[in-house]
Amino acid sequence: MTNYVAEPFKIKTVEPIRMTTREERSEKLREANYNLFGIDSDDVYIDLLTDSGTGALSDAQWAGMMRGDESYAGARGFKRVEAAVRDIFNYKYVQPVHQGRAAEQVLFPTLLTQGKKCISNMHFDTTRGHVDLLGAKPVDLVVSEAKDTRNFSPFKGNMDTVKLERYIEEAGAEGVGLIIMTITNNSAGGQPVSMANMRGTSRIARKYGIPVIIDAARYAENAHFIKMREEGYADKSIIEITREMFSYAEAFTMSAKKDAIVNMGGLIGVRDDQELYEKVRGLTIPYEGFVTYGGLAGRDLEALAIGLYEGTEPDYLRYRIGQVEYLGGLLAKKGIPFQYPVGGHAVFLDAKEFLPHIPYTEFPGHTLACELYIEAGIRCCDIGSYMMGNDPETGEQLKSEMEFTRLAIPRRVYTQSHFDIVALALENIKKRASEIKGYRITWEPPVLRHFTAKLEPLK
Ligand SMILES: *Cc1c(COP(=O)(O)O)cnc(C)c1O
């Protein structure tokens, strides 16, 4: 079993949480139409819905927020974010935006047009949504190891570069608009991408003249995995590894709500292409606001400039990934299936294996998430067919190759005993797994349905 890595901080502010009864939770879930996004956070005991924007700020970040310059144009916070991005990523140009999907909304129309293919190791849900909205086609080419949840492979987030080159040859390079490398690969289980794979992908892209961008939400966790697992990187710093990783791309979009540990924020980085940067600035103004604030308050920019560094601190990363590994260790001991090894930000339970009697059309990942809420007030979400949605052309339910229930771990928020409770709840659910029934959707919107769809349990 994995030992718990003690927190490299002490706690200065606390926020109470409340346990409810099973009856209350069953009722709340019914009232929310069996959609966990519809539950009030006051009715959640341990909230593992997402690691996005749910982290705890440090005292340095709070102090920075007091210094925030709220000027409309030319605020100091912009300069500080720009300096941090130049230092950590070695990118010349930076555009703040209010969150990751805003970065996608601004950057993608400059690189993708209708009918083009957009190839990724795996598209995150909002990323897929923005590709769809432009009338382009998202294609996922993750390595096949990612689909085998039982076996250890150090870089299950990698792009399958053999398939990538074959796909480009068949589709024709002019038919491919963009390559997006998601680091870490969220939808494959928070699995890292190796430096060798990033280099290989970039080499193929350059050969065919296709731009590469990085979906950079978890840049620091990915760098930590490279340092731990890839030959030649043990003695390099997280920032050195990050700089090399980003040298293989033209631009990045980032949800700063993940590794940059802010409650709200996002970034677009452009390595050195001034023309692309000018296009980005041009679209930022109508969508997000003037270029030096990009949809953020001046205090948010200060917290972001500090968080970009805090996310790369080695002691923090050891504790952070250690927490996820600790939870994985508890689950392994209890025989609960999950994507192995655990990812950087979450444990992805293998719902297909946990609930083998529930077909993808009845959403096993979502079903297990509902059970965890009823069992112990733990909130988490589906990363599987329920999230994937319907084929935009045929309207048919897409079949995800993996059916996950994601336990995402907020940064610097929960402690060891919370994880013990999560493991115990899953052990209890496992005992009655064969009696659990799936779900049916009664209403859904056209894109990103999992946030607002209504469901009902099957009899
Ligand atoms: C969270 C996330 C996004 C979207 O960012 P938001 O800040 O939630 O808009 C995009 N890509 C990945 C990989 C993410 O994890």
The ligand as a Tripos MOL2 file, in Angstrom:
@<TRIPOS>MOLECULE
LIG
   15    15     1     0     0
SMALL
NO_CHARGES

@<TRIPOS>ATOM
      1 C1        -10.8390   21.8670  -17.5390 C.3       1 LIG1
      2 C2        -10.2960   21.5890  -18.8590 C.ar      1 LIG1
      3 C3        -10.6280   22.3740  -19.9710 C.ar      1 LIG1
      4 C4        -11.6620   23.4850  -19.9120 C.3       1 LIG1
      5 O1        -11.3250   24.4510  -18.9980 O.3       1 LIG1
      6 P1        -12.4100   25.2860  -18.1560 P.3       1 LIG1
      7 O2        -11.5520   26.1700  -17.3170 O.co2     1 LIG1
      8 O3        -13.2220   24.3170  -17.3680 O.co2     1 LIG1
      9 O4        -13.2290   26.0530  -19.1340 O.co2     1 LIG1
     10 C5        -10.0350   22.0670  -21.1810 C.ar      1 LIG1
     11 N1         -9.1770   21.0470  -21.2930 N.ar      1 LIG1
     12 C6         -8.8350   20.2690  -20.2490 C.ar      1 LIG1
     13 C7         -7.8630   19.1520  -20.4330 C.3       1 LIG1
     14 C8         -9.3820   20.5050  -19.0060 C.ar      1 LIG1
     15 O5         -9.0610   19.7160  -17.9820 O.3       1 LIG1
@<TRIPOS>BOND
     1     1     2 1
     2     2     3 ar
     3     2    14 ar
     4     3     4 1
     5     3    10 ar
     6     4     5 1
     7     5     6 1
     8     6     7 2
     9     6     8 1
    10     6     9 1
    11    10    11 ar
    12    11    12 ar
    13    12    13 1
    14    12    14 ar
    15    14    15 1
@<TRIPOS>SUBSTRUCTURE
     1 LIG1         1 GROUP 0 **** ****
